[in-house]
């Protein structure tokens, strides 16, 4: 269920964005976020973090108070919806946006480094490594049993190969 305050923030973001002539993608690029995050704010599905709201107000050239006008500070920082979805995830909780060192990101871009692509590739490697380590840990005993069985009895095909 949407609240009026949440709708107003999304509407204000959208109006301010269009007033300065930016697309969702262009605004997201300026904030080092995804266009999907901007779209979710405008639809009232999520709300930007306070630090992002400050950067958003600066980028959109308007006072922060105009952007969040009429909201109490705890309303600005509270996730927009408190209902829990299947899997225990709360609506409005971490939309996937991460905070990065802007100076480092700017330097990487100046050197022609694809920041999102590089981070995604590195995260894929880290997740794959963690998944492998978790699987090996979980199956350590079964692997040890299988190796002991093979050492003792060998493979069924041992001695049957003609090459």
LINVEN-V88707 format. One record per backbone hydrogen bond with DSSP energy under -0.5 kcal/mol. CO is the residue of the C=O (numbers start at 1). NH is the residue of the N-H. If there is no record, write none. Layout:
co:CO nh:NH
co:CO nh:NH
This chain:
co:3 nh:7
co:4 nh:8
co:5 nh:9
co:6 nh:10
co:7 nh:11
co:8 nh:12
co:9 nh:13
co:10 nh:14
co:11 nh:15
co:12 nh:16
co:13 nh:17
co:14 nh:18
co:15 nh:19
co:16 nh:20
co:17 nh:22
co:18 nh:21
co:23 nh:27
co:24 nh:28
co:25 nh:29
co:26 nh:30
co:27 nh:31
co:28 nh:33
co:29 nh:32
co:34 nh:38
co:35 nh:39
co:36 nh:40
co:37 nh:41
co:38 nh:42
co:39 nh:43
co:40 nh:44
co:40 nh:45
co:40 nh:46
co:41 nh:44
co:49 nh:53
co:50 nh:54
co:51 nh:55
co:52 nh:56
co:53 nh:57
co:54 nh:58
co:55 nh:59
co:56 nh:60
co:57 nh:62
co:58 nh:61
co:63 nh:66
co:63 nh:67
co:64 nh:68
co:65 nh:69
co:68 nh:71
co:72 nh:75
co:72 nh:76
co:73 nh:77
co:74 nh:78
co:83 nh:91
co:85 nh:88
co:86 nh:89
co:89 nh:85
co:90 nh:93
co:98 nh:100
co:100 nh:102
co:101 nh:105
co:102 nh:106
co:103 nh:107
co:104 nh:108
co:105 nh:109
co:106 nh:110
co:107 nh:111
co:108 nh:113
co:109 nh:112
co:113 nh:115
co:114 nh:118
co:115 nh:119
co:116 nh:120
co:117 nh:121
co:118 nh:122
co:119 nh:123
co:120 nh:124
co:121 nh:125
co:122 nh:126
co:123 nh:127
co:124 nh:128
co:125 nh:129
co:126 nh:130
co:127 nh:131
co:128 nh:132
co:129 nh:133
co:130 nh:134
co:131 nh:135
co:132 nh:136
co:133 nh:137
co:134 nh:138
co:135 nh:139
co:137 nh:140
co:139 nh:143
co:140 nh:144
co:141 nh:145
co:142 nh:146
co:143 nh:147
co:144 nh:148
co:145 nh:149
co:146 nh:150
co:147 nh:151
co:148 nh:152
co:149 nh:153
co:149 nh:154
co:150 nh:154
co:155 nh:158
co:157 nh:160
co:157 nh:161
